[in-house]
Amino acid sequence: MNFPNELVLQEQFAAAKVAVYFANPAKTTRYYGFEVKKEIFEGDFQAVQQWRAEGHTNPIFGGFKFDNQKTALSKLMNGYFFEPQTVYELVTKQVYGIKQKLPLAKSTPTYKQKNQIIQQRDETTWPNRINRVIDSLLTQADKQKVVLGRQRLLQLATEINLVSLIQQLQEQQPNSYHFVLKYYDEVFVSATPERLVAVKDGQVATAAVAGSIKRGTTPLEDTKLQTALLNDHKNLQEHTYVVATIVKKLAHLAKLDTISQPGILKTPQIQHLYTPITGNLKATKTLLDVAQRLHPTPALGGIPVEWALVIIKETETFARGLFASPIGMIMPNGDGELVIGIRSMYVVAKTVRLFAGAGILAESQAQSEYQETALKMEPMMSLLENLA
Ligand SMILES: C=C(O[C@H]1C=CC=C(C(=O)O)[C@@H]1O)C(=O)O
C-alpha cells in the first residue's frame, strides 16, 4: 500500500467518526490519527497515567479538562484521550544535508462561496466582572494574578468543512501548534503558541508564554510594539510570575539549564513575552508527571493557584473544558508533547464557541484586557472567515 498523501488524510479526517490532527509550529512533524482502538473519558492525570501504563502500541492523543468543573455541553470538553487505530506521521526528511520541507497539501477549491458568520454574541459584562477582580487584587497584597477568560458564541451559515479548516490553519497560523480533535459531531480546534511540556530521551522542555501586545502593521511599528512589550512593567511582572513558578515547580523533577531573559514569540496577530525552559528530567519521571505538576501554570490559572481557581469559577460564565488545558500526544514509550488549548474554539454543527483569556493583575485596565482577549480570538475568527 502506498503512503497516502496529506490531502487524502485530510479527507479521511473529515469522514472519520473520531480523528485527530496535531502539528508542531514548524509543521515539520504532522500527525493524523483515525478511529478508536481504546479511549478514556474524563480522565484526570492519575487515571490517564494508569490507563496508559496498561500499554498501548500507538501514540495517544487528547486533552484533560481544565479543572474539576464539568460542562453539560459535551463528552469531548470534559476531557478525552484516545489511542487511534491508525496514526500517520508526516516528518520533514533530512536528505543528505539538505532539509526537505514537507509540502503542505492543497485541494483545488470547488466551492464558490465562503462560509458566513451569521450571528455573534460576546460577553459584554466581562469588563465589569474584571473590575471587581481588580478591586480585590488592589486590596489583597498576597493575591497577585488571575487569568480570566470569556467566550464568543457564533452561528455559521453552514457546517464547517474540515479539509478546508486544516488547510487554512496551515496557511494562516505558521508559528503555532495545531490541534484538531474530532469526536462525532464535536470538534475542538486550537492554534496555540504555548507548549506545556515536551519530553524526549530524558530531556524536558517547557516555556513561559505570558505578556502580550498586538502586531504592528509595518515592520517599524511592529518593532516599536515589541520594544514596548519588553519594557512594560505590567507585562514583565505577569511574565516573571510564570517563569518563577515553573522553575520552582520543576525543581524536584528536573535539573534545569540556565534561564535567559524573556524574548519574543510572534504569531500573525499577537506577540508574547517568551522564555524557553529546558533541562534533564530525573529518571523515573515522565511527561505526565511534569504536566500534572505544572498545570495550571500562572499563564492560565494564577497566583496563588487555589485562590485563582476559585476566582475563575466565580467570575467566568462557563466551565473551561479543553480551553486552557493540556492537550496533545503521548508516545508508547512515555515521551511526547502537551500544549495548552488556547486560541481555540469548540464546534458542534453550525454553533461555535471561541475562547480567550488574559492575565489580570492589580494594575490591569479591564477595557484593555477585553481588547487583548478579542485579539486572541482573531486566529479562530480569521480561520472561520476564510473557510470554504
Ligand atoms: C489565556 C490566554 O493566554 C495566556 C497565554 C499567553 C499570554 C497570556 C497573556 O498575556 O495574558 C495568557 O496568560 C489565551 O490566549 O486565551
The ligand as an ORCA input file, in Angstrom:
! r2SCAN-3c Opt
* xyz 0 1
  C      -5.300     32.679     28.283
  C      -4.754     33.010     27.127
  O      -3.435     33.426     27.016
  C      -2.486     33.202     28.018
  C      -1.279     32.765     27.327
  C      -0.387     33.673     26.815
  C      -0.484     35.030     27.162
  C      -1.386     35.454     28.077
  C      -1.462     36.874     28.468
  O      -0.626     37.671     28.018
  O      -2.387     37.242     29.189
  C      -2.281     34.496     28.783
  O      -1.728     34.241     30.041
  C      -5.496     32.953     25.864
  O      -4.907     33.158     24.805
  O      -6.717     32.669     25.909
*
